């Protein structure tokens, strides 16, 4: 229980209702949209960073071995 007496973990239905009705934990609708955008772009950024790291590692491994190594999507 939080200090306000609310549960700390909500069901998906409770989260949706709180977002729609803008209850105090979420603030106004603009804040909800901005938080959703931050999460969305954060996930996209992390996926891009992971892909960049993977390809850098793959290219280094190819250069070290001196031969072509297919990536996981090129294997048959």
N, C-alpha and C positions, 0 to 999 in steps of 0.2 A: 504494500500500500504506500502511496506517496503521501506527502504532507497534507494534501487536500483530501485524502481519503479515497482517491481513485486508484483503480488497478493500474499497474505499470505496463502490462501487456494486454493489448486489445485484439479482438477478433477483426478480421478484414471488414466485416459489415460495420462494426463500430468505427473503424478508421474512416471508411467512406462516409458514414453519417456525420462524423465530426468535421470532415473536410467540407462536405456540402453545406452544413449549417454553421461553419466557422466558429466552433467552440473555442474557448480560450487557449487550449494547448497549441492550436495551430495559427491563431491570429486571423487576419482578414484574408480574403480570397486572393489578393495580389501576392501576399506572402506565401500562400500555398503554391501558387503557380511558380513563383521564383524558386522555391525549394525543390519542386519537381524538376524544373529546368536545370538547377545546379546538379542534382543527382544524375539526370540524363546525360548531360555533357561531361560530368565526372566519369561516368562509366565508359562513354565513348573515348575520352582521353586515355583512360587506363588501358582499354583494349588496343588503341593505337600504339601506346608505349610498349605493350607486351609484344605486338606484332613487329615493331621496330627492333626490339631486343632479340626476338627469335630470328629474324632475318639476318641481323648482324652476326649472331652466333653461327648461323648456318653458313654464311659466306666465309667467315674465319675458318670454320672446319673444312670447307672445300679448299681454301687456299693452303691450309696446313697439309692436307692429304694430297693435294695436287691433282685431284680428279673431280668429276661432276657427281654430286650427291643430290638425288631428287628430294624435293620437300614432301611432306606427308600427303599433300593433295595431288602430287604428281605420280605417286605410286599406284600400280595397278593391282 
